[in-house]
Amino acid sequence: MKEASTLIEALTGLAWPLFASVVVWRLFPLIKGLVGRGNFTVRVGDTELTVQQFSDKLVETTADIQQRLTAVSAGDGPEEAPEPPERRSGLLRRVLWVDDEPANNAYETAQLQALGVEVVHATSTQEGVRALHRARPAFDAVISDMGRSEPAGYNTDAGLDLIREVRAFDDTTPVFVYASAKTLARTGEITAAGGGGVAWSPVKLFDLLRDAGEFPGAAEA
């Protein structure tokens, strides 16, 4: 417990991106373990926090780390790709996330929300397509897993199918696949279908999303 408290205090002033990327990977298993212990408080400095307050602070802090990491990546890497056409105000305000297990992305969702992004969940390809058609205002980006359980059964190509269905009526909204590293082998298929890229880690996902628009919380800071 003392180590967890020390960690969250240290994160507040974190400036080393390489260390930060490791911390982002480690934090979620830690907080899940803490929550599993039940109702208790955590001492941080001279203050006692509830487990909910503690987890909220972790989300806020690691969301900031994600933002800093993507900013460093954009500044040190090759020239950024041009912004997609009709991107409203250059901000990533709304994201549609299609995954049959939304709980698997709870931490990334909370990070996006901490940065001012509204996240809407859909659990199947058709539910996602309907959400896109109904959306007012429109979504600024779509995230999809690759394989998922659909009403007709498990579909290993669900992410590809979603991209193709979206591209049938929408040429501009970026669609990203967020899946395991083995999905990298299918990057060619995904981009050929109209996908905007493949992410296998939270840092890579935030890097792709930042190409679609600036996070509102970061822009207002």
C-alpha positions as CSV (number, residue, x, y, z in Angstrom):
1,M,0.0,0.0,0.0
2,K,2.8,2.4,0.9
3,E,4.5,1.7,-2.4
4,A,1.3,2.5,-4.3
5,S,1.0,5.8,-2.5
6,T,4.6,6.7,-3.3
7,L,4.0,5.8,-6.9
8,I,1.0,8.0,-7.4
9,E,2.9,11.0,-5.8
10,A,5.9,10.4,-8.0
11,L,3.7,10.3,-11.1
12,T,2.5,13.8,-10.6
13,G,5.8,15.3,-11.8
14,L,6.8,12.6,-14.2
15,A,8.8,13.8,-17.1
16,W,10.7,10.8,-18.5
17,P,8.6,9.3,-21.4
18,L,10.3,5.9,-21.4
19,F,9.7,5.4,-17.7
20,A,6.2,6.7,-18.1
21,S,5.3,4.2,-20.8
22,V,6.3,1.4,-18.5
23,V,4.2,2.9,-15.7
24,V,1.2,3.1,-17.9
25,W,1.4,-0.6,-18.6
26,R,1.8,-1.4,-14.9
27,L,-0.9,0.8,-13.3
28,F,-4.0,-1.0,-14.4
29,P,-3.2,-4.4,-12.8
30,L,-2.3,-2.5,-9.6
31,I,-5.6,-0.7,-9.3
32,K,-7.6,-3.8,-10.2
33,G,-5.8,-5.6,-7.3
34,L,-6.6,-2.7,-4.9
35,V,-10.2,-2.5,-5.9
36,G,-10.6,-6.3,-5.4
37,R,-9.7,-5.9,-1.7
38,G,-12.9,-4.1,-0.9
39,N,-13.8,-0.8,0.8
40,F,-10.8,0.9,2.3
41,T,-8.8,4.1,2.3
42,V,-5.3,4.9,1.0
43,R,-3.0,7.4,2.6
44,V,-1.3,9.7,0.1
45,G,1.0,12.1,1.9
46,D,-1.1,13.5,4.7
47,T,-4.4,12.7,3.1
48,E,-6.5,9.6,3.2
49,L,-8.3,8.8,-0.1
50,T,-11.1,6.3,-0.7
51,V,-10.3,3.6,-3.3
52,Q,-12.6,5.4,-5.8
53,Q,-10.7,8.7,-5.3
54,F,-7.4,6.8,-5.6
55,S,-8.5,5.1,-8.9
56,D,-9.8,8.4,-10.2
57,K,-6.4,10.1,-9.5
58,L,-4.6,7.3,-11.3
59,V,-6.8,7.7,-14.3
60,E,-6.2,11.4,-14.4
61,T,-2.5,11.1,-14.0
62,T,-2.0,8.3,-16.6
63,A,-4.3,10.2,-19.0
64,D,-1.9,13.1,-18.7
65,I,1.0,10.7,-19.3
66,Q,-0.6,9.4,-22.4
67,Q,-1.1,12.9,-23.7
68,R,2.6,13.8,-23.0
69,L,3.8,10.6,-24.7
70,T,1.8,11.2,-27.9
71,A,3.0,14.8,-27.9
72,V,6.6,13.7,-27.6
73,S,6.1,11.1,-30.3
74,A,4.6,13.7,-32.6
75,G,7.4,16.1,-32.0
76,D,10.3,13.6,-32.4
77,G,9.0,11.5,-35.2
78,P,8.5,12.1,-38.9
79,E,6.3,14.8,-40.3
80,E,2.7,14.4,-39.1
81,A,0.1,13.2,-41.6
82,P,-2.3,15.9,-42.8
83,E,-5.4,16.2,-40.7
84,P,-8.4,14.3,-42.1
85,P,-10.9,16.6,-44.0
86,E,-13.8,18.1,-42.2
87,R,-12.3,17.5,-38.8
88,R,-14.3,19.8,-36.6
89,S,-12.1,22.4,-34.9
90,G,-9.3,19.8,-34.9
91,L,-10.7,18.3,-31.7
92,L,-11.4,14.7,-30.9
93,R,-14.7,15.2,-29.0
94,R,-16.6,11.9,-29.6
95,V,-15.3,8.4,-30.2
96,L,-17.3,5.3,-31.0
97,W,-15.8,2.1,-29.5
98,V,-17.0,-1.2,-30.9
99,D,-16.0,-4.2,-28.8
100,D,-18.1,-7.1,-27.5
101,E,-16.3,-6.8,-24.1
102,P,-16.3,-3.1,-23.3
103,A,-15.0,-3.8,-19.8
104,N,-11.6,-4.8,-21.4
105,N,-11.2,-1.2,-22.4
106,A,-12.4,0.4,-19.2
107,Y,-9.1,2.0,-18.3
108,E,-8.4,3.4,-21.7
109,T,-12.0,4.7,-21.8
110,A,-11.5,6.4,-18.5
111,Q,-8.3,8.0,-19.7
112,L,-10.1,9.4,-22.8
113,Q,-12.9,10.8,-20.6
114,A,-10.4,12.4,-18.4
115,L,-9.0,14.2,-21.4
116,G,-12.5,15.5,-22.4
117,V,-13.5,12.9,-25.0
118,E,-17.0,11.4,-25.0
119,V,-16.8,7.6,-25.5
120,V,-19.9,5.7,-26.8
121,H,-19.8,1.9,-26.7
122,A,-21.3,-0.6,-29.2
123,T,-20.9,-4.4,-28.8
124,S,-21.4,-5.5,-32.4
125,T,-20.7,-4.4,-36.0
126,Q,-24.4,-3.6,-36.7
127,E,-24.9,-1.8,-33.5
128,G,-21.8,0.3,-34.3
129,V,-23.1,1.1,-37.8
130,R,-26.4,2.2,-36.4
131,A,-24.7,4.4,-33.9
132,L,-22.7,6.1,-36.7
133,H,-25.9,6.7,-38.7
134,R,-27.7,8.2,-35.7
135,A,-24.9,10.2,-34.3
136,R,-25.6,13.9,-33.8
137,P,-23.0,15.4,-33.7
138,A,-20.9,12.9,-35.7
139,F,-18.2,10.8,-34.2
140,D,-14.6,12.0,-34.7
141,A,-13.1,8.5,-34.7
142,V,-14.0,4.8,-34.4
143,I,-12.1,2.2,-32.5
144,S,-12.8,-1.5,-33.0
145,D,-11.4,-4.8,-31.8
146,M,-10.5,-7.3,-34.5
147,G,-12.4,-10.5,-33.6
148,R,-15.6,-10.5,-31.5
149,S,-18.8,-12.3,-30.8
150,E,-21.5,-11.2,-33.1
151,P,-25.2,-12.2,-33.1
152,A,-24.4,-14.9,-35.7
153,G,-21.4,-16.2,-33.8
154,Y,-17.7,-15.4,-33.3
155,N,-16.2,-13.4,-36.2
156,T,-12.4,-13.3,-36.5
157,D,-12.7,-10.5,-39.1
158,A,-15.3,-8.3,-37.3
159,G,-12.9,-5.3,-37.3
160,L,-12.4,-5.6,-41.1
161,D,-16.1,-6.0,-41.7
162,L,-16.8,-2.9,-39.6
163,I,-14.3,-0.8,-41.6
164,R,-15.8,-1.9,-44.9
165,E,-19.3,-1.2,-43.8
166,V,-18.3,2.3,-42.5
167,R,-16.4,3.0,-45.7
168,A,-19.6,2.2,-47.7
169,F,-21.1,5.4,-46.5
170,D,-18.4,7.4,-44.8
171,D,-15.0,8.2,-46.4
172,T,-13.6,10.5,-43.8
173,T,-14.1,9.2,-40.2
174,P,-10.9,7.3,-39.1
175,V,-11.4,3.8,-38.0
176,F,-8.7,2.2,-35.8
177,V,-8.2,-1.4,-34.8
178,Y,-7.2,-2.0,-31.2
179,A,-6.2,-5.6,-30.7
180,S,-3.3,-7.8,-29.7
181,A,0.2,-7.5,-31.3
182,K,-0.5,-10.4,-33.6
183,T,-3.0,-8.3,-35.4
184,L,0.0,-6.3,-36.8
185,A,0.4,-9.1,-39.4
186,R,-3.0,-8.0,-40.8
187,T,-2.1,-4.3,-41.0
188,G,-2.0,-4.4,-44.9
189,E,-5.6,-5.8,-45.0
190,I,-6.8,-3.2,-42.5
191,T,-5.4,-0.2,-44.3
192,A,-6.4,-1.6,-47.7
193,A,-10.0,-1.8,-46.4
194,G,-9.8,1.9,-45.3
195,G,-8.6,1.5,-41.7
196,G,-6.5,4.2,-40.2
197,G,-4.1,1.9,-38.4
198,V,-3.6,-0.8,-35.8
199,A,-2.8,-0.3,-32.1
200,W,-1.6,-3.0,-29.8
201,S,-0.9,-0.8,-26.7
202,P,-2.6,2.1,-25.0
203,V,0.3,4.4,-26.0
204,K,0.0,3.5,-29.6
205,L,-3.8,3.9,-29.5
206,F,-3.5,7.4,-28.1
207,D,-0.9,8.2,-30.8
208,L,-3.3,7.2,-33.5
209,L,-6.2,9.0,-32.0
210,R,-4.1,12.2,-31.7
211,D,-3.7,12.1,-35.5
212,A,-7.5,12.3,-35.7
213,G,-7.7,15.4,-33.5
214,E,-6.4,17.0,-30.3
215,F,-7.8,15.9,-27.0
216,P,-10.1,18.6,-25.7
217,G,-8.7,18.5,-22.2
218,A,-5.2,19.0,-23.5
219,A,-6.3,21.9,-25.8
220,E,-7.9,23.7,-23.0
221,A,-5.1,23.3,-20.6
